[in-house]
Amino acid sequence: MLQFDTRLLMGPLEWVDREALLRYMAGRLVDLGYAKPSYVDAVVARENEFPTGLPTNGAGVAIPHCDTSHILRPALSVAILSSPIPFGVMGGQGETVPVDIVIMLALNDPSAQIDVLRQVSNMVQDGGMLNSLKVASTHEEVIEILRHANLVE
């Protein structure tokens, strides 16, 4: 589990461009000292090559991340979108999924990345939890949902 910096919780955001959203979120991680400046281009490049959009039974989710070498301190950034943005489907052949929630990972320990991805995968399988996250009206509600999913302390 990660300590959660509420400055990395964004939303509801109105974006139409996936890359601009990724650059904004990644830039925030850099500005707050969680990632190296190289993180921004690295996370965009990885998303272009290996999409992270996940079809769900609730709100669509993407979990962009990149190599641990770009990370200074572990963090999780969450953006709740006002309107979905198409992301490539993880492991898909060019298909897209409408994404409402972006959970950007900035992890500096490869073994932790696997554990956090497992926790996110468990959360994604719970359509009710995703819909609660999408409609949460306060940062406290979002943090409580992330705690319930064992993503943050």
C-alpha positions as CSV (number, residue, x, y, z in Angstrom):
1,M,0.0,0.0,0.0
2,L,1.1,3.6,-0.7
3,Q,0.7,6.8,1.3
4,F,-1.6,8.9,-0.7
5,D,-0.9,12.6,-1.6
6,T,-4.2,14.3,-2.1
7,R,-2.5,16.7,-4.5
8,L,-2.4,13.7,-6.9
9,L,-6.2,13.3,-6.9
10,M,-7.7,15.2,-9.8
11,G,-11.3,15.6,-10.9
12,P,-13.7,15.7,-12.2
13,L,-11.6,16.7,-15.2
14,E,-12.8,17.6,-18.7
15,W,-10.3,16.3,-21.2
16,V,-10.7,15.1,-24.8
17,D,-7.1,14.2,-25.6
18,R,-5.5,11.1,-24.0
19,E,-1.9,12.2,-24.4
20,A,-2.5,15.7,-23.0
21,L,-4.2,14.1,-19.9
22,L,-1.3,11.7,-19.5
23,R,1.2,14.5,-19.8
24,Y,-0.7,16.6,-17.3
25,M,-0.9,13.8,-14.7
26,A,2.7,12.8,-15.2
27,G,3.9,16.4,-15.0
28,R,2.2,16.7,-11.6
29,L,4.1,13.7,-10.4
30,V,7.3,15.4,-11.6
31,D,6.4,18.8,-10.1
32,L,5.7,17.2,-6.7
33,G,9.0,15.3,-6.6
34,Y,7.7,11.8,-7.2
35,A,9.2,11.3,-10.7
36,K,12.1,12.4,-12.8
37,P,11.4,14.7,-15.7
38,S,11.9,11.7,-18.0
39,Y,8.8,10.1,-16.6
40,V,6.4,12.3,-18.7
41,D,7.7,11.1,-22.1
42,A,8.3,7.5,-20.7
43,V,4.7,7.1,-19.5
44,V,3.3,8.4,-22.8
45,A,5.6,6.2,-24.9
46,R,4.7,3.1,-22.9
47,E,1.0,3.8,-23.2
48,N,1.3,4.2,-26.9
49,E,3.2,0.9,-27.2
50,F,1.4,-1.1,-24.5
51,P,-2.1,0.4,-23.8
52,T,-3.5,0.0,-20.3
53,G,-7.3,0.6,-20.9
54,L,-9.4,-2.1,-19.1
55,P,-12.9,-2.9,-20.1
56,T,-15.0,-3.3,-16.9
57,N,-18.5,-3.8,-15.6
58,G,-18.5,-0.3,-14.4
59,A,-16.6,2.9,-15.2
60,G,-13.7,2.3,-17.6
61,V,-10.2,2.4,-16.2
62,A,-6.7,2.9,-17.5
63,I,-3.5,2.3,-15.4
64,P,-0.7,4.0,-17.2
65,H,2.8,3.4,-15.8
66,C,6.4,3.0,-17.0
67,D,9.8,1.6,-16.0
68,T,10.8,2.1,-12.4
69,S,14.0,4.0,-13.4
70,H,11.9,7.2,-13.9
71,I,10.6,7.2,-10.3
72,L,12.1,9.0,-7.3
73,R,9.4,8.1,-4.7
74,P,6.4,5.8,-5.1
75,A,3.0,7.4,-5.7
76,L,-0.4,6.9,-7.2
77,S,-2.2,9.6,-9.1
78,V,-5.9,9.4,-9.8
79,A,-8.0,11.4,-12.3
80,I,-11.7,11.1,-12.4
81,L,-13.0,12.3,-15.8
82,S,-16.2,14.2,-16.5
83,S,-16.5,12.4,-19.9
84,P,-14.8,9.2,-21.0
85,I,-11.7,9.3,-23.2
86,P,-10.8,6.4,-25.4
87,F,-7.7,4.4,-24.4
88,G,-6.3,1.4,-26.1
89,V,-7.3,-1.9,-24.6
90,M,-4.6,-3.7,-22.6
91,G,-3.4,-6.6,-24.7
92,G,-5.9,-5.6,-27.5
93,Q,-5.4,-5.4,-31.2
94,G,-6.2,-1.7,-31.7
95,E,-9.5,-1.8,-29.9
96,T,-10.3,1.1,-27.5
97,V,-12.3,1.4,-24.3
98,P,-14.0,4.5,-22.9
99,V,-12.1,5.4,-19.7
100,D,-13.6,7.4,-16.9
101,I,-10.9,6.8,-14.2
102,V,-7.1,7.0,-14.8
103,I,-4.9,5.4,-12.1
104,M,-1.3,6.4,-12.9
105,L,1.3,4.4,-11.1
106,A,4.7,5.8,-10.2
107,L,6.5,2.9,-8.5
108,N,10.2,2.5,-8.0
109,D,10.2,-1.1,-6.9
110,P,9.5,-3.7,-9.6
111,S,8.0,-6.2,-7.1
112,A,5.7,-3.5,-5.7
113,Q,4.5,-2.7,-9.2
114,I,3.2,-6.3,-9.5
115,D,1.4,-6.1,-6.2
116,V,-0.2,-2.7,-7.0
117,L,-1.3,-3.9,-10.4
118,R,-2.9,-6.9,-8.7
119,Q,-4.8,-4.6,-6.3
120,V,-5.9,-2.4,-9.2
121,S,-7.0,-5.5,-11.1
122,N,-9.1,-6.6,-8.1
123,M,-10.7,-3.2,-7.9
124,V,-11.5,-3.1,-11.6
125,Q,-13.4,-6.4,-11.2
126,D,-15.8,-4.6,-8.8
127,G,-18.2,-2.6,-10.9
128,G,-19.9,-1.1,-7.9
129,M,-16.6,0.1,-6.5
130,L,-15.7,1.7,-9.8
131,N,-19.0,3.4,-10.1
132,S,-18.7,4.7,-6.6
133,L,-15.3,6.1,-7.4
134,K,-16.6,7.8,-10.6
135,V,-19.5,9.5,-8.7
136,A,-17.6,10.3,-5.5
137,S,-18.2,14.0,-4.6
138,T,-15.3,14.6,-2.2
139,H,-11.6,13.7,-2.0
140,E,-12.3,11.9,1.2
141,E,-14.8,9.6,-0.5
142,V,-12.3,8.8,-3.2
143,I,-9.5,8.1,-0.6
144,E,-11.8,5.8,1.4
145,I,-12.6,3.8,-1.8
146,L,-8.9,3.5,-2.6
147,R,-8.3,2.4,1.0
148,H,-11.0,-0.2,0.7
149,A,-9.3,-1.5,-2.4
150,N,-6.0,-1.8,-0.4
151,L,-4.3,0.7,-2.8
152,V,-3.5,3.4,-0.2
153,E,-3.0,3.6,3.5
